[in-house]
Amino acid sequence: MRRLQQQIAQGQQVQLPSNGLVNGLPQTSFIKEADIAEYIRQLSVGIEFMQSRGIMHRDLKLSNILLTESNVVKIIDFGLAV
């Protein structure tokens, strides 16, 4: 985690494991900090929407967050949601 924080602080590209949010990208793919910020923004909007509807996901993790080919974040697996 410390290495990741240092890379982001230095404006370097960040390499993430190929699962969940980045599933389908080649393992050598890099995600720019601006793209990560956009994914987090989209995720926050999605969580805020769920809260406004009284939905609690209860199993939010990387493997339940997908990224479409057009870079839209999708939250999936509402099996534990209440």
Phi, psi and omega in degrees: 000319180299319179298318179299315179298320179294318179298316180295316180298328181272002179074019180278159173289148184248131177260127181244155177296152184271076174208162177056243185304324183254018180301135179099343176279146175302147184298341180266007180291148177243145178245127180286153181303321180297323178292318178300317179300321178293320178296319179294321177298314179297319178298318179297318178298318179296317178294318178299319178298314179300316180298321180294339179261004180074026181256130175244119186295311178070002177213041182281116179207169185304322183289349177256015177235121181247160178235122180286170178297336178264021175063038175255128180281133178236131175265130183234177175062076179265024183299330179258003184292147175231000000 
